[in-house]
């Protein structure tokens, strides 16, 4: 069965070099990689190369729930594109494009089957919005 593809995007008011750095460096990832203020990302590791691994620990701040998000990179084109496969086999592609007023980030990902597509879109968009807020404020 063909996976449902979900698309999210955000225009970040910053140059592509800063956006790329904040998006890919673990010390920045831990500051924005959560959908709301009840969650946090206490640990991230990133081996940004084809075949390299991405790891982020995502947890509720109250300790009630948490999970590891892991993936292997398929494609890296610095300042332009990141493609990876999540541990469960789903594909994700994120592009970075210099546009009017900043850098446009667009992510397309394969939806999983446990949660509604809309819930997944909202969750991923909330994380991207958090990235935008963090990057523009630093």
N, CA, C and O atoms as a printed pandas DataFrame, in Angstrom:
     atom_number atom_name residue_name chain_id  residue_number  x_coord  y_coord  z_coord
0              1         N          UNK        A               1    0.840   -1.189    0.000
1              2        CA          UNK        A               1    0.000    0.000    0.000
2              3         C          UNK        A               1    0.883    1.249    0.000
3              4         O          UNK        A               1    1.851    1.326    0.757
4              5         N          UNK        A               2    0.560    2.195   -0.821
5              6        CA          UNK        A               2    1.299    3.455   -0.936
6              7         C          UNK        A               2    1.068    4.319    0.305
7              8         O          UNK        A               2   -0.066    4.510    0.745
8              9         N          UNK        A               3    2.163    4.835    0.855
9             10        CA          UNK        A               3    2.068    5.685    2.044
10            11         C          UNK        A               3    1.446    7.033    1.685
11            12         O          UNK        A               3    1.656    7.555    0.590
12            13         N          UNK        A               4    0.683    7.584    2.617
13            14        CA          UNK        A               4    0.160    8.937    2.462
14            15         C          UNK        A               4    1.293    9.913    2.709
15            16         O          UNK        A               4    1.969    9.837    3.735
16            17         N          UNK        A               5    1.507   10.834    1.770
17            18        CA          UNK        A               5    2.564   11.839    1.896
18            19         C          UNK        A               5    1.964   13.101    2.514
19            20         O          UNK        A               5    0.905   13.569    2.097
20            21         N          UNK        A               6    2.658   13.638    3.511
21            22        CA          UNK        A               6    2.196   14.832    4.219
22            23         C          UNK        A               6    3.233   15.935    4.003
23            24         O          UNK        A               6    4.438   15.690    4.056
24            25         N          UNK        A               7    2.742   17.156    3.759
25            26        CA          UNK        A               7    3.620   18.288    3.454
26            27         C          UNK        A               7    3.415   19.402    4.479
27            28         O          UNK        A               7    2.286   19.773    4.803
28            29         N          UNK        A               8    4.542   19.928    4.984
29            30        CA          UNK        A               8    4.513   21.090    5.877
30            31         C          UNK        A               8    5.566   22.077    5.400
31            32         O          UNK        A               8    6.477   21.710    4.657
32            33         N          UNK        A               9    5.442   23.335    5.827
33            34        CA          UNK        A               9    6.443   24.328    5.439
34            35         C          UNK        A               9    6.416   25.512    6.379
35            36         O          UNK        A               9    5.446   25.748    7.100
36            37         N          UNK        A              10    7.531   26.260    6.348
37            38        CA          UNK        A              10    7.630   27.501    7.121
38            39         C          UNK        A              10    8.687   28.380    6.471
39            40         O          UNK        A              10    9.698   27.889    5.968
40            41         N          UNK        A              11    8.444   29.679    6.487
41            42        CA          UNK        A              11    9.419   30.651    6.019
42            43         C          UNK        A              11   10.146   31.193    7.248
43            44         O          UNK        A              11    9.530   31.799    8.125
44            45         N          UNK        A              12   11.450   30.974    7.303
45            46        CA          UNK        A              12   12.265   31.401    8.433
46            47         C          UNK        A              12   12.967   32.698    8.034
47            48         O          UNK        A              12   13.634   32.754    7.001
48            49         N          UNK        A              13   12.816   33.728    8.845
49            50        CA          UNK        A              13   13.436   35.028    8.552
50            51         C          UNK        A              13   14.908   34.988    8.962
51            52         O          UNK        A              13   15.311   35.606    9.947
52            53         N          UNK        A              14   15.701   34.247    8.185
53            54        CA          UNK        A              14   17.142   34.107    8.414
54            55         C          UNK        A              14   17.760   33.545    7.140
55            56         O          UNK        A              14   17.078   32.943    6.311
56            57         N          UNK        A              15   19.074   33.757    7.001
57            58        CA          UNK        A              15   19.754   33.224    5.814
58            59         C          UNK        A              15   19.893   31.710    5.928
59            60         O          UNK        A              15   19.800   31.143    7.017
60            61         N          UNK        A              16   20.115   31.074    4.795
61            62        CA          UNK        A              16   20.119   29.617    4.725
62            63         C          UNK        A              16   21.251   28.999    5.555
63            64         O          UNK        A              16   21.088   27.894    6.074
64            65         N          UNK        A              17   22.379   29.677    5.692
65            66        CA          UNK        A              17   23.484   29.144    6.491
66            67         C          UNK        A              17   23.077   29.012    7.952
67            68         O          UNK        A              17   23.320   27.976    8.570
68            69         N          UNK        A              18   22.463   30.048    8.508
69            70        CA          UNK        A              18   21.992   29.998    9.899
70            71         C          UNK        A              18   20.899   28.946   10.050
71            72         O          UNK        A              18   20.922   28.161   10.998
72            73         N          UNK        A              19   19.949   28.922    9.131
73            74        CA          UNK        A              19   18.847   27.962    9.196
74            75         C          UNK        A              19   19.395   26.536    9.175
75            76         O          UNK        A              19   18.984   25.700    9.981
76            77         N          UNK        A              20   20.309   26.259    8.267
77            78        CA          UNK        A              20   20.918   24.924    8.160
78            79         C          UNK        A              20   21.611   24.549    9.473
79            80         O          UNK        A              20   21.421   23.446    9.984
80            81         N          UNK        A              21   22.400   25.454   10.006
81            82        CA          UNK        A              21   23.131   25.200   11.249
82            83         C          UNK        A              21   22.168   24.905   12.393
83            84         O          UNK        A              21   22.351   23.924   13.114
84            85         N          UNK        A              22   21.155   25.733   12.569
85            86        CA          UNK        A              22   20.207   25.550   13.670
86            87         C          UNK        A              22   19.372   24.277   13.488
87            88         O          UNK        A              22   18.938   23.673   14.469
88            89         N          UNK        A              23   19.149   23.874   12.242
89            90        CA          UNK        A              23   18.347   22.689   11.949
90            91         C          UNK        A              23   19.136   21.400   12.156
91            92         O          UNK        A              23   18.545   20.359   12.442
92            93         N          UNK        A              24   20.459   21.452   12.017
93            94        CA          UNK        A              24   21.245   20.220   11.988
94            95         C          UNK        A              24   22.183   20.014   13.172
95            96         O          UNK        A              24   22.648   18.893   13.377
96            97         N          UNK        A              25   22.478   21.033   13.951
97            98        CA          UNK        A              25   23.429   20.893   15.054
98            99         C          UNK        A              25   22.713   20.467   16.344
99           100         O          UNK        A              25   21.744   21.106   16.752
100          101         N          UNK        A              26   23.187   19.389   16.986
101          102        CA          UNK        A              26   22.513   18.866   18.175
102          103         C          UNK        A              26   22.276   19.885   19.288
103          104         O          UNK        A              26   21.238   19.838   19.947
104          105         N          UNK        A              27   23.224   20.813   19.513
105          106        CA          UNK        A              27   23.013   21.793   20.578
106          107         C          UNK        A              27   21.858   22.736   20.276
107          108         O          UNK        A              27   21.275   23.308   21.197
108          109         N          UNK        A              28   21.522   22.907   19.015
109          110        CA          UNK        A              28   20.335   23.682   18.644
110          111         C          UNK        A              28   19.090   22.790   18.611
111          112         O          UNK        A              28   18.024   23.199   19.070
112          113         N          UNK        A              29   19.221   21.576   18.070
113          114        CA          UNK        A              29   18.074   20.658   17.945
114          115         C          UNK        A              29   17.374   20.477   19.296
115          116         O          UNK        A              29   16.145   20.451   19.365
116          117         N          UNK        A              30   18.156   20.353   20.357
117          118        CA          UNK        A              30   17.565   20.141   21.685
118          119         C          UNK        A              30   16.767   21.350   22.169
119          120         O          UNK        A              30   15.980   21.231   23.108
120          121         N          UNK        A              31   16.955   22.497   21.548
121          122        CA          UNK        A              31   16.256   23.714   21.962
122          123         C          UNK        A              31   14.900   23.908   21.271
123          124         O          UNK        A              31   14.076   24.689   21.747
124          125         N          UNK        A              32   14.658   23.205   20.154
125          126        CA          UNK        A              32   13.420   23.443   19.397
126          127         C          UNK        A              32   12.647   22.186   19.018
127          128         O          UNK        A              32   11.508   22.299   18.566
128          129         N          UNK        A              33   13.208   21.009   19.179
129          130        CA          UNK        A              33   12.610   19.785   18.629
130          131         C          UNK        A              33   11.524   19.185   19.528
131          132         O          UNK        A              33   11.681   18.095   20.078
132          133         N          UNK        A              34   10.417   19.927   19.660
133          134        CA          UNK        A              34    9.243   19.457   20.394
134          135         C          UNK        A              34    8.054   20.292   19.935
135          136         O          UNK        A              34    8.206   21.431   19.495
136          137         N          UNK        A              35    6.865   19.696   20.047
137          138        CA          UNK        A              35    5.669   20.327   19.499
138          139         C          UNK        A              35    5.034   21.352   20.428
139          140         O          UNK        A              35    4.360   22.275   19.968
140          141         N          UNK        A              36    5.244   21.196   21.742
141          142        CA          UNK        A              36    4.679   22.174   22.679
142          143         C          UNK        A              36    5.538   22.246   23.934
143          144         O          UNK        A              36    6.454   21.444   24.119
144          145         N          UNK        A              37    5.236   23.202   24.782
145          146        CA          UNK        A              37    6.070   23.472   25.953
146          147         C          UNK        A              37    5.988   22.407   27.044
147          148         O          UNK        A              37    6.749   22.465   28.010
148          149         N          UNK        A              38    5.077   21.430   26.911
149          150        CA          UNK        A              38    5.010   20.324   27.866
150          151         C          UNK        A              38    6.047   19.249   27.552
151          152         O          UNK        A              38    6.252   18.326   28.340
152          153         N          UNK        A              39    6.697   19.373   26.400
153          154        CA          UNK        A              39    7.685   18.397   25.941
154          155         C          UNK        A              39    9.047   19.057   25.837
155          156         O          UNK        A              39    9.169   20.282   25.831
156          157         N          UNK        A              40   10.068   18.214   25.755
157          158        CA          UNK        A              40   11.414   18.713   25.485
158          159         C          UNK        A              40   12.209   17.629   24.767
159          160         O          UNK        A              40   11.766   16.488   24.634
160          161         N          UNK        A              41   13.383   18.014   24.313
161          162        CA          UNK        A              41   14.293   17.116   23.607
162          163         C          UNK        A              41   15.627   17.162   24.365
163          164         O          UNK        A              41   16.504   17.954   24.019
164          165         N          UNK        A              42   15.784   16.319   25.394
165          166        CA          UNK        A              42   16.969   16.413   26.238
166          167         C          UNK        A              42   18.269   15.953   25.577
167          168         O          UNK        A              42   19.355   16.280   26.054
168          169         N          UNK        A              43   18.163   15.194   24.481
169          170        CA          UNK        A              43   19.378   14.690   23.834
170          171         C          UNK        A              43   19.168   14.571   22.332
171          172         O          UNK        A              43   18.104   14.154   21.874
172          173         N          UNK        A              44   20.195   14.942   21.569
173          174        CA          UNK        A              44   20.189   14.760   20.115
174          175         C          UNK        A              44   21.602   14.443   19.659
175          176         O          UNK        A              44   22.579   14.960   20.200
176          177         N          UNK        A              45   21.691   13.583   18.654
177          178        CA          UNK        A              45   22.963   13.251   18.007
178          179         C          UNK        A              45   22.708   13.303   16.507
179          180         O          UNK        A              45   21.629   12.937   16.041
180          181         N          UNK        A              46   23.708   13.759   15.752
181          182        CA          UNK        A              46   23.474   13.911   14.327
182          183         C          UNK        A              46   24.761   13.687   13.543
183          184         O          UNK        A              46   25.690   14.493   13.608
184          185         N          UNK        A              47   24.803   12.588   12.807
185          186        CA          UNK        A              47   25.915   12.268   11.912
186          187         C          UNK        A              47   25.431   12.581   10.495
187          188         O          UNK        A              47   24.941   11.705    9.783
188          189         N          UNK        A              48   25.578   13.835   10.107
189          190        CA          UNK        A              48   24.953   14.387    8.901
190          191         C          UNK        A              48   25.736   14.022    7.642
191          192         O          UNK        A              48   26.506   14.822    7.112
192          193         N          UNK        A              49   25.516   12.781    7.177
193          194        CA          UNK        A              49   26.124   12.280    5.941
194          195         C          UNK        A              49   25.286   11.095    5.482
195          196         O          UNK        A              49   24.623   10.456    6.298
196          197         N          UNK        A              50   25.307   10.791    4.172
197          198        CA          UNK        A              50   24.582    9.604    3.721
198          199         C          UNK        A              50   25.067    8.372    4.489
199          200         O          UNK        A              50   26.268    8.111    4.566
200          201         N          UNK        A              51   24.128    7.625    5.051
201          202        CA          UNK        A              51   24.447    6.475    5.881
202          203         C          UNK        A              51   24.619    6.830    7.349
203          204         O          UNK        A              51   24.663    5.940    8.199
204          205         N          UNK        A              52   24.718    8.130    7.663
205          206        CA          UNK        A              52   24.848    8.592    9.034
206          207         C          UNK        A              52   23.519    8.493    9.766
207          208         O          UNK        A              52   22.459    8.415    9.145
208          209         N          UNK        A              53   23.586    8.497   11.082
209          210        CA          UNK        A              53   22.373    8.336   11.890
210          211         C          UNK        A              53   21.993    9.628   12.596
211          212         O          UNK        A              53   22.838   10.424   13.005
212          213         N          UNK        A              54   20.683    9.796   12.718
213          214        CA          UNK        A              54   20.084   10.900   13.480
214          215         C          UNK        A              54   19.377   10.287   14.678
215          216         O          UNK        A              54   18.701    9.266   14.552
216          217         N          UNK        A              55   19.533   10.905   15.829
217          218        CA          UNK        A              55   18.875   10.446   17.048
218          219         C          UNK        A              55   18.374   11.654   17.827
219          220         O          UNK        A              55   19.110   12.622   18.021
220          221         N          UNK        A              56   17.136   11.599   18.267
221          222        CA          UNK        A              56   16.594   12.623   19.165
222          223         C          UNK        A              56   15.718   11.930   20.206
223          224         O          UNK        A              56   14.833   11.144   19.868
224          225         N          UNK        A              57   15.976   12.230   21.459
225          226        CA          UNK        A              57   15.130   11.742   22.552
226          227         C          UNK        A              57   14.074   12.795   22.805
227          228         O          UNK        A              57   14.399   13.950   23.082
228          229         N          UNK        A              58   12.818   12.409   22.713
229          230        CA          UNK        A              58   11.710   13.332   22.931
230          231         C          UNK        A              58   10.914   12.832   24.131
231          232         O          UNK        A              58   10.532   11.663   24.196
232          233         N          UNK        A              59   10.666   13.746   25.093
233          234        CA          UNK        A              59   10.003   13.348   26.339
234          235         C          UNK        A              59    9.029   14.412   26.816
235          236         O          UNK        A              59    9.225   15.607   26.595
236          237         N          UNK        A              60    7.970   13.945   27.480
237          238        CA          UNK        A              60    7.114   14.860   28.226
238          239         C          UNK        A              60    7.931   15.333   29.423
239          240         O          UNK        A              60    8.628   14.536   30.052
240          241         N          UNK        A              61    7.850   16.617   29.740
241          242        CA          UNK        A              61    8.640   17.172   30.845
242          243         C          UNK        A              61    8.288   16.533   32.188
243          244         O          UNK        A              61    9.130   16.475   33.084
244          245         N          UNK        A              62    7.055   16.056   32.333
245          246        CA          UNK        A              62    6.644   15.429   33.590
246          247         C          UNK        A              62    7.089   13.961   33.691
247          248         O          UNK        A              62    6.815   13.293   34.688
248          249         N          UNK        A              63    7.773   13.469   32.660
249          250        CA          UNK        A              63    8.282   12.104   32.671
250          251         C          UNK        A              63    7.261   11.030   32.364
251          252         O          UNK        A              63    7.569    9.843   32.469
252          253         N          UNK        A              64    6.045   11.420   31.983
253          254        CA          UNK        A              64    4.979   10.442   31.762
254          255         C          UNK        A              64    5.129    9.654   30.463
255          256         O          UNK        A              64    4.568    8.565   30.339
256          257         N          UNK        A              65    5.868   10.178   29.504
257          258        CA          UNK        A              65    6.003    9.507   28.221
258          259         C          UNK        A              65    7.242   10.029   27.514
259          260         O          UNK        A              65    7.642   11.178   27.700
260          261         N          UNK        A              66    7.839    9.178   26.708
261          262        CA          UNK        A              66    8.982    9.591   25.914
262          263         C          UNK        A              66    9.283    8.550   24.854
263          264         O          UNK        A              66    8.839    7.406   24.952
264          265         N          UNK        A              67   10.037    8.949   23.841
265          266        CA          UNK        A              67   10.425    8.013   22.794
266          267         C          UNK        A              67   11.682    8.513   22.105
267          268         O          UNK        A              67   12.019    9.696   22.156
268          269         N          UNK        A              68   12.365    7.575   21.458
269          270        CA          UNK        A              68   13.532    7.900   20.659
270          271         C          UNK        A              68   13.106    7.991   19.202
271          272         O          UNK        A              68   12.442    7.091   18.686
272          273         N          UNK        A              69   13.487    9.077   18.540
273          274        CA          UNK        A              69   13.253    9.246   17.113
274          275         C          UNK        A              69   14.596    8.999   16.442
275          276         O          UNK        A              69   15.552    9.742   16.661
276          277         N          UNK        A              70   14.667    7.945   15.619
277          278        CA          UNK        A              70   15.920    7.611   14.958
278          279         C          UNK        A              70   15.699    7.464   13.461
279          280         O          UNK        A              70   14.632    7.054   13.004
280          281         N          UNK        A              71   16.738    7.813   12.713
281          282        CA          UNK        A              71   16.667    7.741   11.258
282          283         C          UNK        A              71   18.069    7.581   10.691
283          284         O          UNK        A              71   19.060    7.833   11.376
284          285         N          UNK        A              72   18.142    7.157    9.424
285          286        CA          UNK        A              72   19.404    7.053    8.697
286          287         C          UNK        A              72   19.296    7.946    7.462
287          288         O          UNK        A              72   18.310    7.895    6.726
288          289         N          UNK        A              73   20.313    8.752    7.252
289          290        CA          UNK        A              73   20.312    9.679    6.117
290          291         C          UNK        A              73   20.518    8.947    4.794
291          292         O          UNK        A              73   21.389    8.087    4.661
292          293         N          UNK        A              74   19.690    9.315    3.825
293          294        CA          UNK        A              74   19.798    8.800    2.462
294          295         C          UNK        A              74   20.530    9.793    1.566
295          296         O          UNK        A              74   21.298    9.405    0.686
296          297         N          UNK        A              75   20.279   11.085    1.803
297          298        CA          UNK        A              75   20.823   12.126    0.936
298          299         C          UNK        A              75   21.043   13.406    1.727
299          300         O          UNK        A              75   20.188   13.830    2.505
300          301         N          UNK        A              76   22.206   14.014    1.514
301          302        CA          UNK        A              76   22.512   15.309    2.112
302          303         C          UNK        A              76   23.083   16.198    1.006
303          304         O          UNK        A              76   24.069   15.844    0.360
304          305         N          UNK        A              77   22.462   17.338    0.801
305          306        CA          UNK        A              77   22.979   18.357   -0.100
306          307         C          UNK        A              77   23.027   19.645    0.720
307          308         O          UNK        A              77   22.004   20.295    0.931
308          309         N          UNK        A              78   24.228   20.007    1.180
309          310        CA          UNK        A              78   24.367   21.094    2.154
310          311         C          UNK        A              78   23.628   22.351    1.725
311          312         O          UNK        A              78   23.740   22.818    0.592
312          313         N          UNK        A              79   22.862   22.884    2.687
313          314        CA          UNK        A              79   22.054   24.099    2.530
314          315         C          UNK        A              79   20.899   23.931    1.551
315          316         O          UNK        A              79   20.214   24.906    1.240
316          317         N          UNK        A              80   20.664   22.698    1.053
317          318        CA          UNK        A              80   19.610   22.490    0.059
318          319         C          UNK        A              80   18.610   21.392    0.410
319          320         O          UNK        A              80   17.400   21.603    0.325
320          321         N          UNK        A              81   19.115   20.210    0.807
321          322        CA          UNK        A              81   18.206   19.075    0.945
322          323         C          UNK        A              81   18.737   18.049    1.934
323          324         O          UNK        A              81   19.935   17.773    1.999
324          325         N          UNK        A              82   17.798   17.490    2.707
325          326        CA          UNK        A              82   18.072   16.377    3.608
326          327         C          UNK        A              82   17.010   15.312    3.350
327          328         O          UNK        A              82   15.812   15.594    3.384
328          329         N          UNK        A              83   17.457   14.104    3.096
329          330        CA          UNK        A              83   16.537   12.981    2.934
330          331         C          UNK        A              83   16.930   11.877    3.895
331          332         O          UNK        A              83   18.112   11.552    4.010
332          333         N          UNK        A              84   15.956   11.289    4.591
333          334        CA          UNK        A              84   16.281   10.207    5.511
334          335         C          UNK        A              84   15.146    9.206    5.590
335          336         O          UNK        A              84   14.019    9.474    5.172
336          337         N          UNK        A              85   15.475    8.047    6.138
337          338        CA          UNK        A              85   14.496    6.985    6.372
338          339         C          UNK        A              85   14.395    6.784    7.878
339          340         O          UNK        A              85   15.388    6.501    8.549
340          341         N          UNK        A              86   13.179    6.936    8.398
341          342        CA          UNK        A              86   12.920    6.710    9.819
342          343         C          UNK        A              86   13.061    5.216   10.105
343          344         O          UNK        A              86   12.898    4.382    9.214
344          345         N          UNK        A              87   13.358    4.903   11.329
345          346        CA          UNK        A              87   13.561    3.523   11.768
346          347         C          UNK        A              87   12.452    2.569   11.298
347          348         O          UNK        A              87   12.724    1.400   11.028
348          349         N          UNK        A              88   11.213    3.052   11.199
349          350        CA          UNK        A              88   10.094    2.195   10.784
350          351         C          UNK        A              88    9.936    2.106    9.257
351          352         O          UNK        A              88    8.984    1.500    8.765
352          353         N          UNK        A              89   10.876    2.713    8.507
353          354        CA          UNK        A              89   10.860    2.602    7.048
354          355         C          UNK        A              89   10.239    3.766    6.302
355          356         O          UNK        A              89   10.307    3.821    5.074
356          357         N          UNK        A              90    9.631    4.701    7.029
357          358        CA          UNK        A              90    9.024    5.860    6.363
358          359         C          UNK        A              90   10.097    6.833    5.887
359          360         O          UNK        A              90   11.139    6.989    6.523
360          361         N          UNK        A              91    9.824    7.482    4.761
361          362        CA          UNK        A              91   10.770    8.428    4.155
362          363         C          UNK        A              91   10.387    9.869    4.488
363          364         O          UNK        A              91    9.210   10.207    4.620
364          365         N          UNK        A              92   11.429   10.716    4.622
365          366        CA          UNK        A              92   11.252   12.141    4.889
366          367         C          UNK        A              92   12.220   12.907    3.992
367          368         O          UNK        A              92   13.388   12.538    3.875
368          369         N          UNK        A              93   11.733   13.971    3.359
369          370        CA          UNK        A              93   12.591   14.857    2.576
370          371         C          UNK        A              93   12.318   16.285    3.023
371          372         O          UNK        A              93   11.171   16.730    3.062
372          373         N          UNK        A              94   13.399   17.000    3.363
373          374        CA          UNK        A              94   13.309   18.406    3.748
374          375         C          UNK        A              94   14.187   19.210    2.809
375          376         O          UNK        A              94   15.349   18.869    2.584
376          377         N          UNK        A              95   13.622   20.290    2.258
377          378        CA          UNK        A              95   14.389   21.168    1.380
378          379         C          UNK        A              95   14.495   22.550    2.002
379          380         O          UNK        A              95   13.632   22.974    2.771
380          381         N          UNK        A              96   15.560   23.235    1.656
381          382        CA          UNK        A              96   15.863   24.584    2.137
382          383         C          UNK        A              96   16.048   25.452    0.901
383          384         O          UNK        A              96   16.893   25.172    0.051
384          385         N          UNK        A              97   15.251   26.505    0.811
385          386        CA          UNK        A              97   15.300   27.347   -0.386
386          387         C          UNK        A              97   15.289   28.812    0.022
387          388         O          UNK        A              97   14.389   29.271    0.726
388          389         N          UNK        A              98   16.301   29.531   -0.430
389          390        CA          UNK        A              98   16.358   30.960   -0.164
390          391         C          UNK        A              98   15.233   31.626   -0.925
391          392         O          UNK        A              98   15.112   31.468   -2.140
392          393         N          UNK        A              99   14.415   32.369   -0.210
393          394        CA          UNK        A              99   13.276   33.021   -0.835
394          395         C          UNK        A              99   13.183   34.466   -0.396
395          396         O          UNK        A              99   14.055   34.984    0.301
396          397         N          UNK        A             100   12.121   35.094   -0.815
397          398        CA          UNK        A             100   11.878   36.477   -0.433
398          399         C          UNK        A             100   11.617   36.542    1.073
399          400         O          UNK        A             100   10.646   35.967    1.565
400          401         N          UNK        A             101   12.479   37.239    1.791
401          402        CA          UNK        A             101   12.276   37.411    3.223
402          403         C          UNK        A             101   12.866   36.337    4.093
403          404         O          UNK        A             101   12.665   36.369    5.307
404          405         N          UNK        A             102   13.598   35.367    3.525
405          406        CA          UNK        A             102   14.208   34.351    4.370
406          407         C          UNK        A             102   14.421   33.034    3.658
407          408         O          UNK        A             102   14.582   32.981    2.439
408          409         N          UNK        A             103   14.420   31.972    4.446
409          410        CA          UNK        A             103   14.649   30.622    3.933
410          411         C          UNK        A             103   13.363   29.810    4.097
411          412         O          UNK        A             103   12.817   29.707    5.196
412          413         N          UNK        A             104   12.895   29.243    3.003
413          414        CA          UNK        A             104   11.706   28.396    3.025
414          415         C          UNK        A             104   12.136   26.960    3.291
415          416         O          UNK        A             104   12.930   26.386    2.546
416          417         N          UNK        A             105   11.603   26.393    4.361
417          418        CA          UNK        A             105   11.815   24.976    4.663
418          419         C          UNK        A             105   10.523   24.247    4.309
419          420         O          UNK        A             105    9.437   24.634    4.741
420          421         N          UNK        A             106   10.658   23.190    3.518
421          422        CA          UNK        A             106    9.517   22.349    3.170
422          423         C          UNK        A             106    9.871   20.910    3.501
423          424         O          UNK        A             106   10.926   20.413    3.107
424          425         N          UNK        A             107    8.996   20.253    4.218
425          426        CA          UNK        A             107    9.192   18.845    4.568
426          427         C          UNK        A             107    8.012   18.035    4.071
427          428         O          UNK        A             107    6.854   18.411    4.254
428          429         N          UNK        A             108    8.330   16.911    3.437
429          430        CA          UNK        A             108    7.320   15.944    3.026
430          431         C          UNK        A             108    7.686   14.630    3.688
431          432         O          UNK        A             108    8.825   14.173    3.594
432          433         N          UNK        A             109    6.710   14.022    4.360
433          434        CA          UNK        A             109    6.989   12.763    5.062
434          435         C          UNK        A             109    5.867   11.774    4.837
435          436         O          UNK        A             109    4.718   12.143    4.594
436          437         N          UNK        A             110    6.233   10.498    4.926
437          438        CA          UNK        A             110    5.256    9.412    4.861
438          439         C          UNK        A             110    4.542    9.339    6.201
439          440         O          UNK        A             110    5.179    9.258    7.252
440          441         N          UNK        A             111    3.222    9.369    6.156
441          442        CA          UNK        A             111    2.435    9.251    7.385
442          443         C          UNK        A             111    2.512    7.819    7.917
443          444         O          UNK        A             111    2.657    6.862    7.156
444          445         N          UNK        A             112    2.413    7.700    9.227
445          446        CA          UNK        A             112    2.301    6.367    9.832
446          447         C          UNK        A             112    0.821    6.032    9.983
447          448         O          UNK        A             112   -0.038    6.881    9.748
448          449         N          UNK        A             113    0.527    4.800   10.373
449          450        CA          UNK        A             113   -0.873    4.359   10.370
450          451         C          UNK        A             113   -1.558    4.399   11.730
451          452         O          UNK        A             113   -2.755    4.123   11.814
452          453         N          UNK        A             114   -0.828    4.739   12.809
453          454        CA          UNK        A             114   -1.430    4.708   14.141
454          455         C          UNK        A             114   -2.229    5.966   14.473
455          456         O          UNK        A             114   -3.211    5.892   15.211
456          457         N          UNK        A             115   -1.828    7.109   13.944
457          458        CA          UNK        A             115   -2.486    8.379   14.240
458          459         C          UNK        A             115   -3.035    8.982   12.954
459          460         O          UNK        A             115   -2.562    8.670   11.861
460          461         N          UNK        A             116   -4.034    9.845   13.091
461          462        CA          UNK        A             116   -4.632   10.453   11.904
462          463         C          UNK        A             116   -3.598   11.301   11.167
463          464         O          UNK        A             116   -2.669   11.838   11.771
464          465         N          UNK        A             117   -3.775   11.410    9.862
465          466        CA          UNK        A             117   -2.882   12.220    9.040
466          467         C          UNK        A             117   -2.896   13.669    9.536
467          468         O          UNK        A             117   -1.850   14.314    9.606
468          469         N          UNK        A             118   -4.067   14.169    9.875
469          470        CA          UNK        A             118   -4.163   15.563   10.346
470          471         C          UNK        A             118   -3.409   15.759   11.661
471          472         O          UNK        A             118   -2.749   16.782   11.845
472          473         N          UNK        A             119   -3.498   14.801   12.570
473          474        CA          UNK        A             119   -2.773   14.900   13.831
474          475         C          UNK        A             119   -1.259   14.907   13.579
475          476         O          UNK        A             119   -0.520   15.657   14.215
476          477         N          UNK        A             120   -0.814   14.065   12.648
477          478        CA          UNK        A             120    0.614   14.028   12.311
478          479         C          UNK        A             120    1.059   15.344   11.670
479          480         O          UNK        A             120    2.109   15.887   12.014
480          481         N          UNK        A             121    0.259   15.846   10.744
481          482        CA          UNK        A             121    0.582   17.128   10.100
482          483         C          UNK        A             121    0.695   18.233   11.149
483          484         O          UNK        A             121    1.644   19.016   11.131
484          485         N          UNK        A             122   -0.263   18.293   12.050
485          486        CA          UNK        A             122   -0.255   19.323   13.093
486          487         C          UNK        A             122    0.963   19.187   14.001
487          488         O          UNK        A             122    1.573   20.192   14.367
488          489         N          UNK        A             123    1.325   17.961   14.369
489          490        CA          UNK        A             123    2.476   17.737   15.238
490          491         C          UNK        A             123    3.791   18.132   14.578
491          492         O          UNK        A             123    4.614   18.821   15.180
492          493         N          UNK        A             124    3.983   17.691   13.336
493          494        CA          UNK        A             124    5.213   18.036   12.616
494          495         C          UNK        A             124    5.263   19.542   12.349
495          496         O          UNK        A             124    6.327   20.153   12.447
496          497         N          UNK        A             125    4.119   20.140   12.012
497          498        CA          UNK        A             125    4.086   21.587   11.751
498          499         C          UNK        A             125    4.397   22.356   13.037
499          500         O          UNK        A             125    5.092   23.371   12.997
500          501         N          UNK        A             126    3.891   21.884   14.165
501          502        CA          UNK        A             126    4.161   22.550   15.449
502          503         C          UNK        A             126    5.657   22.525   15.759
503          504         O          UNK        A             126    6.200   23.514   16.252
504          505         N          UNK        A             127    6.326   21.412   15.477
505          506        CA          UNK        A             127    7.769   21.333   15.686
506          507         C          UNK        A             127    8.487   22.301   14.747
507          508         O          UNK        A             127    9.411   22.998   15.166
508          509         N          UNK        A             128    8.069   22.348   13.486
509          510        CA          UNK        A             128    8.688   23.283   12.539
510          511         C          UNK        A             128    8.432   24.732   12.953
511          512         O          UNK        A             128    9.312   25.582   12.816
512          513         N          UNK        A             129    7.246   25.011   13.452
513          514        CA          UNK        A             129    6.945   26.362   13.939
514          515         C          UNK        A             129    7.823   26.710   15.143
515          516         O          UNK        A             129    8.260   27.851   15.289
516          517         N          UNK        A             130    8.077   25.723   16.002
517          518        CA          UNK        A             130    8.952   25.930   17.142
518          519         C          UNK        A             130   10.386   26.214   16.665
519          520         O          UNK        A             130   11.084   27.055   17.231
520          521         N          UNK        A             131   10.809   25.499   15.619
521          522        CA          UNK        A             131   12.121   25.771   15.023
522          523         C          UNK        A             131   12.190   27.209   14.507
523          524         O          UNK        A             131   13.176   27.908   14.738
524          525         N          UNK        A             132   11.151   27.644   13.816
525          526        CA          UNK        A             132   11.088   29.009   13.279
526          527         C          UNK        A             132   11.229   30.025   14.416
527          528         O          UNK        A             132   12.026   30.960   14.329
528          529         N          UNK        A             133   10.448   29.831   15.480
529          530        CA          UNK        A             133   10.473   30.742   16.615
530          531         C          UNK        A             133   11.866   30.784   17.258
531          532         O          UNK        A             133   12.391   31.859   17.549
532          533         N          UNK        A             134   12.448   29.619   17.472
533          534        CA          UNK        A             134   13.782   29.547   18.075
534          535         C          UNK        A             134   14.829   30.228   17.196
535          536         O          UNK        A             134   15.623   31.031   17.685
536          537         N          UNK        A             135   14.833   29.911   15.907
537          538        CA          UNK        A             135   15.851   30.434   14.994
538          539         C          UNK        A             135   15.737   31.940   14.845
539          540         O          UNK        A             135   16.749   32.641   14.854
540          541         N          UNK        A             136   14.525   32.443   14.709
541          542        CA          UNK        A             136   14.338   33.889   14.513
542          543         C          UNK        A             136   14.638   34.682   15.787
543          544         O          UNK        A             136   14.923   35.878   15.712
544          545         N          UNK        A             137   14.580   34.041   16.942
545          546        CA          UNK        A             137   14.798   34.774   18.196
546          547         C          UNK        A             137   16.253   34.706   18.679
547          548         O          UNK        A             137   16.590   35.305   19.700
548          549         N          UNK        A             138   17.107   33.990   17.963
549          550        CA          UNK        A             138   18.523   33.850   18.369
550          551         C          UNK        A             138   19.454   34.421   17.332
551          552         O          UNK        A             138   20.672   34.387   17.510
